[in-house]
């Protein structure tokens, strides 16, 4: 060890007065000792040793050079270095050696690499180029079939496999990929058929629902800004295939005298206001002890609904909702696929009705 802390150089190198790092840099420019590519001579010029080594790769006849690149590509392929293998096979093809069997093999091997890398289109193209040279190359058919399968181009995969089997009927690999492609095609068809049936069923149910609403003469008003709670409001039939079954819809219960509301996710068209009051006013005693809620007992409440023209009607508490909705006059609509009903204490009803403004009610729908 030297006084500087650097390891001492071997005797034959001590006279150079170079540091270890300098020696290692010098060695790295020699192809045999390279640990990283250095294409310079250390002074800005070419690394002649490296250039000479590169030139060796292209020495010989074109077919010999192409064969050498193919062998290097094969070594990379065995080591699963597929991108490097592609480069070697491509260099071999660039030699344009004119030997059909060799060029077909280079295309075929490059196709194998592209298949492993899931470059399916490139794989198919390489297989086509191979088959131009060797139309009976079963491996090219097999790899193109696998590539088509990888792209879910199943009809083409099946067509290629069937053609290959016409050339070599007992090829088990081709038979296997054909069976897999046919099975996948069957699964896709079953899925497509299922989606089509579901779409048809959905359309049929929509038609049945529309007919059910029309037959009941029920009007549905859509507003530009429905309440957030009604974002997923669904008007449906209890039996979606029978327009005569009960209509089901949400209900927005409004208490206008206290500026409060309740939301009922689903009620039947046969539900009465009295039944709805029992649902929403089943509260603890503390609720009714509050001054604003002292008259919120079902027996002390009245029910009102808004008409198509913006007015109000009082609804009997024991009258089924569909009787109100189906009446020709006055026409009482559903709003945004839901029922809107006002519960008002009897003692406050006259004063509240006096504040109702039809024009304001209609503007709120715009």
Buried (B, 14 or more C-beta within 10 A) or exposed (E): EEEEEEEEBEEEEEEEEBEEEEBEEEEBBEBEEBEEEBEEEEEEEEBEBBEEBEEEEEEEEBBEBBBBBBEBBBEBBEEEBBEBBBBBBEBBBEBEBEBEEBBBBBBBBBBBBBBBBEBBEBBBBBBEBBBEBBEEBBBBBBBBBBBBBBBEBBEBBBBBBBEBBEEBEEBEBBBEBBEBBBEBBEEEEEEEEEEEEEEEEEEEBEEBBEEBBEEBEBBBEEEEEBBEEBEEBEBBBEEBEEBEBBBBBBBBBBBBBBEEBBBBEBBBBEBBBBBBBEBBBEEEEEEEEEEEBEBBEBEBBBBBBBBEEBBBEBBEBEEBBBEBBBEEEBBBBBBBBBBBBBBBBEEBBEEBBEEBEEEEBBEEBE
